[in-house]
Amino acid sequence: MIGSQELELAVSCHKTIFDILEVKPGETLLITIDSKADFRIAEGMARAGECAGAKTMIAYHSTPPGYGKVGDPYLPDSLYGAILRADAWVELNNQWLLYNSAWEEAMREGTKTRYLFLGGLDVDMINRCIGAIDLKALREFMTAVVDMTHAAKQMHITTPAGTDVSFTNVGRPVTNECHASTPGPHFLLGQIGWAPLEESINGEIVFDGSFSGGGPADLGILKTPIKLVVEKGRIVDIVGGEEAKFLADWLKSLNDDNMYNMAHVCYGFNPGARLSGLCTEDERVWGSTEWGFGYQGPFFQGNAGEAVTHCDGICLNSSVWLDGHQILDEGKVVDPKLAELAKPLGK
């Protein structure tokens, strides 16, 4: 039976396999998906992979109870072998394999796997956030933002909800999520991320969009804001209503002191993204900033290190200053060069 948006989904999958991952004939393409994710997307990716001449496999398995290493004991050993042998890997899992043991081994320096994280997206999301996007215009805009951010030393971010945080950049990589053609980890279009100097992160970070921590800590769209008080890159207090109290208790239950380490900050710049409660999409809402804490991916080249899992929260309508120069004002691009590049994207 034909479902809704089937033709649009074909475009999204074709763009993903041909234009973003650049899958070549003869390569091994792995598509992983758990039982909570939308299997129609896996089928579409597999069809596009076959059209690219790839040796394609879908790995479908039960849904683990959380992200990363929390899910390790629940996954089949055969899945690990498939991950380690893939040339290109599309992750569609609702509960991410990202940061688990097999992912770590596949992403080690010198390995061949090109990994693209699209965790939990449904058909409408993937069509809005990939299929409908002008890839050339997005790449030009994001590359300009990356260059400006990488050159900045001191940064300051505020939001109407109360975020007021400052930190120092020290020349670490700034990811540009608009392609996945090189070995290593890549993520859905429209996010720019990096790890500031951890001990320089000070202030208050207020999540007023959504929050995701895997399993029971997938809070989705927040009813009330969660405020993190951060000193020298560490969460020292969590303030707010019931959701903030839940988060504080849940973090304590993990019994991992590294979960209180700030891991990265990101901009959201996908013109198709909407606040949905799924952090894969929410992290890319235009003009938002996102903070992750806990496990710090090795590609950030930071000092926070590993943890049992990873959490992400969204700060909407962000204002951003790079060395005192404002580029965003409550989510709107105000730097003249960037504003001109944003016009073809409808922003």
TORKOL-4160 file (C-alpha; in steps of 0.2 Angstrom, whole numbers, padded with zeros to 4 digits, m for minus):
347
<pt num="1" X="0000" Y="0000" Z="0000"/>
<pt num="2" X="0006" Y="0017" Z="m0005"/>
<pt num="3" X="0008" Y="0029" Z="0010"/>
<pt num="4" X="0008" Y="0048" Z="0011"/>
<pt num="5" X="0022" Y="0058" Z="0004"/>
<pt num="6" X="0030" Y="0043" Z="m0005"/>
<pt num="7" X="0036" Y="0053" Z="m0020"/>
<pt num="8" X="0043" Y="0066" Z="m0008"/>
<pt num="9" X="0052" Y="0053" Z="0002"/>
<pt num="10" X="0060" Y="0046" Z="m0014"/>
<pt num="11" X="0068" Y="0063" Z="m0017"/>
<pt num="12" X="0074" Y="0064" Z="0001"/>
<pt num="13" X="0082" Y="0047" Z="0000"/>
<pt num="14" X="0090" Y="0050" Z="m0017"/>
<pt num="15" X="0098" Y="0066" Z="m0010"/>
<pt num="16" X="0104" Y="0057" Z="0006"/>
<pt num="17" X="0112" Y="0043" Z="m0004"/>
<pt num="18" X="0118" Y="0052" Z="m0019"/>
<pt num="19" X="0121" Y="0070" Z="m0014"/>
<pt num="20" X="0125" Y="0069" Z="0005"/>
<pt num="21" X="0133" Y="0052" Z="0007"/>
<pt num="22" X="0139" Y="0050" Z="m0011"/>
<pt num="23" X="0138" Y="0031" Z="m0011"/>
<pt num="24" X="0148" Y="0023" Z="m0025"/>
<pt num="25" X="0145" Y="0007" Z="m0035"/>
<pt num="26" X="0151" Y="m0008" Z="m0025"/>
<pt num="27" X="0151" Y="0000" Z="m0008"/>
<pt num="28" X="0143" Y="m0008" Z="0007"/>
<pt num="29" X="0128" Y="0002" Z="0013"/>
<pt num="30" X="0121" Y="m0002" Z="0030"/>
<pt num="31" X="0104" Y="0005" Z="0036"/>
<pt num="32" X="0101" Y="0002" Z="0055"/>
<pt num="33" X="0083" Y="0004" Z="0062"/>
<pt num="34" X="0075" Y="m0001" Z="0078"/>
<pt num="35" X="0057" Y="m0006" Z="0080"/>
<pt num="36" X="0051" Y="0011" Z="0086"/>
<pt num="37" X="0057" Y="0020" Z="0070"/>
<pt num="38" X="0048" Y="0023" Z="0053"/>
<pt num="39" X="0052" Y="0008" Z="0042"/>
<pt num="40" X="0046" Y="0016" Z="0026"/>
<pt num="41" X="0062" Y="0027" Z="0027"/>
<pt num="42" X="0073" Y="0012" Z="0028"/>
<pt num="43" X="0065" Y="0005" Z="0013"/>
<pt num="44" X="0067" Y="0021" Z="0004"/>
<pt num="45" X="0086" Y="0022" Z="0008"/>
<pt num="46" X="0088" Y="0004" Z="0003"/>
<pt num="47" X="0080" Y="0007" Z="m0014"/>
<pt num="48" X="0091" Y="0023" Z="m0017"/>
<pt num="49" X="0106" Y="0012" Z="m0012"/>
<pt num="50" X="0102" Y="m0001" Z="m0024"/>
<pt num="51" X="0101" Y="0013" Z="m0038"/>
<pt num="52" X="0118" Y="0019" Z="m0033"/>
<pt num="53" X="0125" Y="0001" Z="m0036"/>
<pt num="54" X="0129" Y="m0002" Z="m0017"/>
<pt num="55" X="0128" Y="m0018" Z="m0008"/>
<pt num="56" X="0114" Y="m0014" Z="0003"/>
<pt num="57" X="0108" Y="m0021" Z="0020"/>
<pt num="58" X="0094" Y="m0016" Z="0032"/>
<pt num="59" X="0098" Y="m0021" Z="0050"/>
<pt num="60" X="0081" Y="m0021" Z="0060"/>
<pt num="61" X="0081" Y="m0025" Z="0078"/>
<pt num="62" X="0072" Y="m0022" Z="0094"/>
<pt num="63" X="0073" Y="m0005" Z="0103"/>
<pt num="64" X="0085" Y="m0004" Z="0117"/>
<pt num="65" X="0081" Y="0006" Z="0133"/>
<pt num="66" X="0092" Y="0021" Z="0130"/>
<pt num="67" X="0105" Y="0029" Z="0120"/>
<pt num="68" X="0124" Y="0024" Z="0117"/>
<pt num="69" X="0132" Y="0012" Z="0129"/>
<pt num="70" X="0115" Y="0010" Z="0139"/>
<pt num="71" X="0109" Y="0000" Z="0124"/>
<pt num="72" X="0125" Y="m0011" Z="0122"/>
<pt num="73" X="0119" Y="m0026" Z="0132"/>
<pt num="74" X="0102" Y="m0027" Z="0122"/>
<pt num="75" X="0109" Y="m0027" Z="0104"/>
<pt num="76" X="0114" Y="m0043" Z="0094"/>
<pt num="77" X="0132" Y="m0046" Z="0091"/>
<pt num="78" X="0129" Y="m0048" Z="0072"/>
<pt num="79" X="0124" Y="m0029" Z="0072"/>
<pt num="80" X="0142" Y="m0025" Z="0078"/>
<pt num="81" X="0150" Y="m0034" Z="0064"/>
<pt num="82" X="0139" Y="m0026" Z="0051"/>
<pt num="83" X="0143" Y="m0009" Z="0058"/>
<pt num="84" X="0162" Y="m0012" Z="0057"/>
<pt num="85" X="0162" Y="m0018" Z="0039"/>
<pt num="86" X="0151" Y="m0004" Z="0032"/>
<pt num="87" X="0157" Y="0009" Z="0020"/>
<pt num="88" X="0142" Y="0020" Z="0023"/>
<pt num="89" X="0130" Y="0019" Z="0037"/>
<pt num="90" X="0113" Y="0028" Z="0039"/>
<pt num="91" X="0106" Y="0027" Z="0057"/>
<pt num="92" X="0088" Y="0029" Z="0058"/>
<pt num="93" X="0086" Y="0022" Z="0076"/>
<pt num="94" X="0074" Y="0030" Z="0088"/>
<pt num="95" X="0086" Y="0025" Z="0102"/>
<pt num="96" X="0102" Y="0029" Z="0095"/>
<pt num="97" X="0117" Y="0018" Z="0092"/>
<pt num="98" X="0127" Y="0034" Z="0092"/>
<pt num="99" X="0141" Y="0034" Z="0105"/>
<pt num="100" X="0139" Y="0015" Z="0109"/>
<pt num="101" X="0154" Y="0003" Z="0108"/>
<pt num="102" X="0152" Y="m0002" Z="0090"/>
<pt num="103" X="0150" Y="0016" Z="0085"/>
<pt num="104" X="0166" Y="0020" Z="0094"/>
<pt num="105" X="0176" Y="0007" Z="0085"/>
<pt num="106" X="0169" Y="0011" Z="0068"/>
<pt num="107" X="0173" Y="0030" Z="0071"/>
<pt num="108" X="0191" Y="0027" Z="0076"/>
<pt num="109" X="0204" Y="0037" Z="0066"/>
<pt num="110" X="0209" Y="0028" Z="0051"/>
<pt num="111" X="0193" Y="0018" Z="0049"/>
<pt num="112" X="0183" Y="0019" Z="0032"/>
<pt num="113" X="0165" Y="0021" Z="0038"/>
<pt num="114" X="0155" Y="0036" Z="0033"/>
<pt num="115" X="0141" Y="0038" Z="0046"/>
<pt num="116" X="0125" Y="0048" Z="0044"/>
<pt num="117" X="0114" Y="0050" Z="0059"/>
<pt num="118" X="0096" Y="0053" Z="0056"/>
<pt num="119" X="0089" Y="0045" Z="0072"/>
<pt num="120" X="0070" Y="0044" Z="0074"/>
<pt num="121" X="0065" Y="0055" Z="0059"/>
<pt num="122" X="0048" Y="0051" Z="0052"/>
<pt num="123" X="0043" Y="0054" Z="0034"/>
<pt num="124" X="0037" Y="0072" Z="0035"/>
<pt num="125" X="0053" Y="0077" Z="0045"/>
<pt num="126" X="0065" Y="0069" Z="0033"/>
<pt num="127" X="0055" Y="0077" Z="0018"/>
<pt num="128" X="0056" Y="0095" Z="0026"/>
<pt num="129" X="0074" Y="0093" Z="0033"/>
<pt num="130" X="0082" Y="0085" Z="0018"/>
<pt num="131" X="0071" Y="0083" Z="0003"/>
<pt num="132" X="0065" Y="0101" Z="0002"/>
<pt num="133" X="0082" Y="0109" Z="0006"/>
<pt num="134" X="0092" Y="0119" Z="m0007"/>
<pt num="135" X="0108" Y="0110" Z="m0003"/>
<pt num="136" X="0120" Y="0122" Z="m0012"/>
<pt num="137" X="0112" Y="0137" Z="m0003"/>
<pt num="138" X="0113" Y="0129" Z="0014"/>
<pt num="139" X="0131" Y="0124" Z="0011"/>
<pt num="140" X="0136" Y="0142" Z="0007"/>
<pt num="141" X="0127" Y="0149" Z="0022"/>
<pt num="142" X="0134" Y="0136" Z="0034"/>
<pt num="143" X="0152" Y="0137" Z="0028"/>
<pt num="144" X="0152" Y="0156" Z="0031"/>
<pt num="145" X="0145" Y="0153" Z="0049"/>
<pt num="146" X="0158" Y="0140" Z="0052"/>
<pt num="147" X="0172" Y="0151" Z="0046"/>
<pt num="148" X="0167" Y="0165" Z="0057"/>
<pt num="149" X="0164" Y="0154" Z="0072"/>
<pt num="150" X="0181" Y="0145" Z="0070"/>
<pt num="151" X="0190" Y="0162" Z="0070"/>
<pt num="152" X="0181" Y="0169" Z="0086"/>
<pt num="153" X="0189" Y="0168" Z="0103"/>
<pt num="154" X="0176" Y="0174" Z="0115"/>
<pt num="155" X="0158" Y="0170" Z="0113"/>
<pt num="156" X="0142" Y="0175" Z="0122"/>
<pt num="157" X="0125" Y="0168" Z="0120"/>
<pt num="158" X="0108" Y="0174" Z="0127"/>
<pt num="159" X="0090" Y="0170" Z="0125"/>
<pt num="160" X="0073" Y="0178" Z="0130"/>
<pt num="161" X="0071" Y="0162" Z="0142"/>
<pt num="162" X="0086" Y="0167" Z="0152"/>
<pt num="163" X="0101" Y="0159" Z="0144"/>
<pt num="164" X="0116" Y="0169" Z="0148"/>
<pt num="165" X="0132" Y="0160" Z="0145"/>
<pt num="166" X="0150" Y="0164" Z="0139"/>
<pt num="167" X="0165" Y="0154" Z="0134"/>
<pt num="168" X="0181" Y="0153" Z="0125"/>
<pt num="169" X="0185" Y="0144" Z="0108"/>
<pt num="170" X="0202" Y="0137" Z="0106"/>
<pt num="171" X="0203" Y="0132" Z="0088"/>
<pt num="172" X="0195" Y="0115" Z="0089"/>
<pt num="173" X="0185" Y="0108" Z="0074"/>
<pt num="174" X="0168" Y="0116" Z="0070"/>
<pt num="175" X="0157" Y="0103" Z="0062"/>
<pt num="176" X="0147" Y="0108" Z="0046"/>
<pt num="177" X="0133" Y="0096" Z="0044"/>
<pt num="178" X="0129" Y="0098" Z="0026"/>
<pt num="179" X="0138" Y="0083" Z="0018"/>
<pt num="180" X="0144" Y="0065" Z="0024"/>
<pt num="181" X="0156" Y="0061" Z="0010"/>
<pt num="182" X="0171" Y="0058" Z="0021"/>
<pt num="183" X="0175" Y="0044" Z="0034"/>
<pt num="184" X="0168" Y="0048" Z="0051"/>
<pt num="185" X="0153" Y="0054" Z="0060"/>
<pt num="186" X="0140" Y="0066" Z="0051"/>
<pt num="187" X="0123" Y="0072" Z="0056"/>
<pt num="188" X="0107" Y="0078" Z="0049"/>
<pt num="189" X="0108" Y="0094" Z="0038"/>
<pt num="190" X="0108" Y="0111" Z="0047"/>
<pt num="191" X="0118" Y="0110" Z="0062"/>
<pt num="192" X="0135" Y="0117" Z="0067"/>
<pt num="193" X="0144" Y="0111" Z="0082"/>
<pt num="194" X="0160" Y="0112" Z="0092"/>
<pt num="195" X="0167" Y="0110" Z="0109"/>
<pt num="196" X="0173" Y="0126" Z="0118"/>
<pt num="197" X="0187" Y="0126" Z="0131"/>
<pt num="198" X="0177" Y="0116" Z="0144"/>
<pt num="199" X="0183" Y="0126" Z="0159"/>
<pt num="200" X="0179" Y="0142" Z="0151"/>
<pt num="201" X="0160" Y="0139" Z="0150"/>
<pt num="202" X="0151" Y="0149" Z="0164"/>
<pt num="203" X="0133" Y="0155" Z="0166"/>
<pt num="204" X="0116" Y="0149" Z="0165"/>
<pt num="205" X="0109" Y="0138" Z="0150"/>
<pt num="206" X="0090" Y="0138" Z="0149"/>
<pt num="207" X="0082" Y="0124" Z="0139"/>
<pt num="208" X="0065" Y="0131" Z="0133"/>
<pt num="209" X="0062" Y="0120" Z="0118"/>
<pt num="210" X="0065" Y="0102" Z="0121"/>
<pt num="211" X="0076" Y="0089" Z="0130"/>
<pt num="212" X="0082" Y="0072" Z="0126"/>
<pt num="213" X="0092" Y="0060" Z="0136"/>
<pt num="214" X="0086" Y="0043" Z="0129"/>
<pt num="215" X="0074" Y="0031" Z="0137"/>
<pt num="216" X="0064" Y="0038" Z="0151"/>
<pt num="217" X="0074" Y="0055" Z="0149"/>
<pt num="218" X="0066" Y="0058" Z="0132"/>
<pt num="219" X="0056" Y="0073" Z="0139"/>
<pt num="220" X="0051" Y="0080" Z="0122"/>
<pt num="221" X="0044" Y="0097" Z="0121"/>
<pt num="222" X="0046" Y="0105" Z="0138"/>
<pt num="223" X="0031" Y="0111" Z="0148"/>
<pt num="224" X="0042" Y="0122" Z="0159"/>
<pt num="225" X="0060" Y="0128" Z="0156"/>
<pt num="226" X="0075" Y="0119" Z="0163"/>
<pt num="227" X="0090" Y="0130" Z="0169"/>
<pt num="228" X="0107" Y="0123" Z="0171"/>
<pt num="229" X="0119" Y="0133" Z="0182"/>
<pt num="230" X="0136" Y="0130" Z="0174"/>
<pt num="231" X="0153" Y="0134" Z="0182"/>
<pt num="232" X="0169" Y="0130" Z="0173"/>
<pt num="233" X="0161" Y="0118" Z="0161"/>
<pt num="234" X="0152" Y="0108" Z="0175"/>
<pt num="235" X="0133" Y="0108" Z="0179"/>
<pt num="236" X="0132" Y="0113" Z="0197"/>
<pt num="237" X="0113" Y="0115" Z="0199"/>
<pt num="238" X="0097" Y="0111" Z="0189"/>
<pt num="239" X="0083" Y="0123" Z="0192"/>
<pt num="240" X="0065" Y="0123" Z="0187"/>
<pt num="241" X="0049" Y="0113" Z="0189"/>
<pt num="242" X="0045" Y="0095" Z="0188"/>
<pt num="243" X="0055" Y="0091" Z="0173"/>
<pt num="244" X="0070" Y="0099" Z="0180"/>
<pt num="245" X="0068" Y="0089" Z="0196"/>
<pt num="246" X="0066" Y="0073" Z="0186"/>
<pt num="247" X="0082" Y="0077" Z="0176"/>
<pt num="248" X="0092" Y="0080" Z="0192"/>
<pt num="249" X="0086" Y="0064" Z="0200"/>
<pt num="250" X="0089" Y="0054" Z="0184"/>
<pt num="251" X="0107" Y="0061" Z="0182"/>
<pt num="252" X="0110" Y="0056" Z="0200"/>
<pt num="253" X="0104" Y="0038" Z="0197"/>
<pt num="254" X="0116" Y="0036" Z="0182"/>
<pt num="255" X="0130" Y="0036" Z="0195"/>
<pt num="256" X="0142" Y="0044" Z="0183"/>
<pt num="257" X="0151" Y="0060" Z="0187"/>
<pt num="258" X="0155" Y="0063" Z="0169"/>
<pt num="259" X="0137" Y="0066" Z="0165"/>
<pt num="260" X="0139" Y="0083" Z="0173"/>
<pt num="261" X="0152" Y="0089" Z="0160"/>
<pt num="262" X="0147" Y="0101" Z="0146"/>
<pt num="263" X="0151" Y="0092" Z="0130"/>
<pt num="264" X="0147" Y="0104" Z="0115"/>
<pt num="265" X="0137" Y="0118" Z="0109"/>
<pt num="266" X="0128" Y="0119" Z="0092"/>
<pt num="267" X="0119" Y="0131" Z="0081"/>
<pt num="268" X="0102" Y="0126" Z="0072"/>
<pt num="269" X="0101" Y="0132" Z="0054"/>
<pt num="270" X="0089" Y="0120" Z="0045"/>
<pt num="271" X="0075" Y="0130" Z="0037"/>
<pt num="272" X="0064" Y="0115" Z="0037"/>
<pt num="273" X="0065" Y="0111" Z="0055"/>
<pt num="274" X="0051" Y="0113" Z="0067"/>
<pt num="275" X="0050" Y="0110" Z="0086"/>
<pt num="276" X="0043" Y="0093" Z="0087"/>
<pt num="277" X="0050" Y="0085" Z="0102"/>
<pt num="278" X="0063" Y="0074" Z="0093"/>
<pt num="279" X="0080" Y="0081" Z="0096"/>
<pt num="280" X="0087" Y="0076" Z="0079"/>
<pt num="281" X="0075" Y="0089" Z="0071"/>
<pt num="282" X="0074" Y="0101" Z="0086"/>
<pt num="283" X="0093" Y="0104" Z="0087"/>
<pt num="284" X="0091" Y="0111" Z="0069"/>
<pt num="285" X="0077" Y="0124" Z="0072"/>
<pt num="286" X="0083" Y="0140" Z="0064"/>
<pt num="287" X="0091" Y="0152" Z="0076"/>
<pt num="288" X="0091" Y="0140" Z="0091"/>
<pt num="289" X="0107" Y="0134" Z="0100"/>
<pt num="290" X="0109" Y="0117" Z="0108"/>
<pt num="291" X="0120" Y="0111" Z="0122"/>
<pt num="292" X="0125" Y="0093" Z="0125"/>
<pt num="293" X="0132" Y="0086" Z="0141"/>
<pt num="294" X="0139" Y="0069" Z="0146"/>
<pt num="295" X="0148" Y="0059" Z="0133"/>
<pt num="296" X="0159" Y="0070" Z="0122"/>
<pt num="297" X="0161" Y="0063" Z="0104"/>
<pt num="298" X="0180" Y="0061" Z="0100"/>
<pt num="299" X="0177" Y="0071" Z="0084"/>
<pt num="300" X="0175" Y="0087" Z="0095"/>
<pt num="301" X="0193" Y="0085" Z="0101"/>
<pt num="302" X="0189" Y="0091" Z="0119"/>
<pt num="303" X="0193" Y="0086" Z="0136"/>
<pt num="304" X="0176" Y="0080" Z="0143"/>
<pt num="305" X="0179" Y="0062" Z="0138"/>
<pt num="306" X="0167" Y="0047" Z="0139"/>
<pt num="307" X="0151" Y="0045" Z="0150"/>
<pt num="308" X="0137" Y="0032" Z="0151"/>
<pt num="309" X="0126" Y="0042" Z="0139"/>
<pt num="310" X="0123" Y="0059" Z="0131"/>
<pt num="311" X="0109" Y="0073" Z="0134"/>
<pt num="312" X="0104" Y="0087" Z="0123"/>
<pt num="313" X="0093" Y="0102" Z="0126"/>
<pt num="314" X="0087" Y="0116" Z="0115"/>
<pt num="315" X="0088" Y="0135" Z="0118"/>
<pt num="316" X="0076" Y="0144" Z="0106"/>
<pt num="317" X="0078" Y="0161" Z="0099"/>
<pt num="318" X="0096" Y="0163" Z="0103"/>
<pt num="319" X="0106" Y="0179" Z="0102"/>
<pt num="320" X="0125" Y="0176" Z="0098"/>
<pt num="321" X="0140" Y="0187" Z="0099"/>
<pt num="322" X="0157" Y="0182" Z="0091"/>
<pt num="323" X="0171" Y="0193" Z="0099"/>
<pt num="324" X="0158" Y="0206" Z="0102"/>
<pt num="325" X="0151" Y="0206" Z="0085"/>
<pt num="326" X="0132" Y="0200" Z="0085"/>
<pt num="327" X="0127" Y="0188" Z="0071"/>
<pt num="328" X="0110" Y="0182" Z="0078"/>
<pt num="329" X="0097" Y="0192" Z="0087"/>
<pt num="330" X="0083" Y="0181" Z="0095"/>
<pt num="331" X="0085" Y="0169" Z="0081"/>
<pt num="332" X="0086" Y="0181" Z="0067"/>
<pt num="333" X="0102" Y="0183" Z="0057"/>
<pt num="334" X="0108" Y="0200" Z="0058"/>
<pt num="335" X="0126" Y="0200" Z="0051"/>
<pt num="336" X="0124" Y="0208" Z="0034"/>
<pt num="337" X="0134" Y="0194" Z="0025"/>
<pt num="338" X="0125" Y="0180" Z="0033"/>
<pt num="339" X="0108" Y="0188" Z="0031"/>
<pt num="340" X="0111" Y="0189" Z="0012"/>
<pt num="341" X="0116" Y="0171" Z="0011"/>
<pt num="342" X="0101" Y="0166" Z="0021"/>
<pt num="343" X="0089" Y="0174" Z="0009"/>
<pt num="344" X="0089" Y="0159" Z="m0004"/>
<pt num="345" X="0084" Y="0148" Z="0011"/>
<pt num="346" X="0069" Y="0159" Z="0015"/>
<pt num="347" X="0077" Y="0166" Z="0031"/>
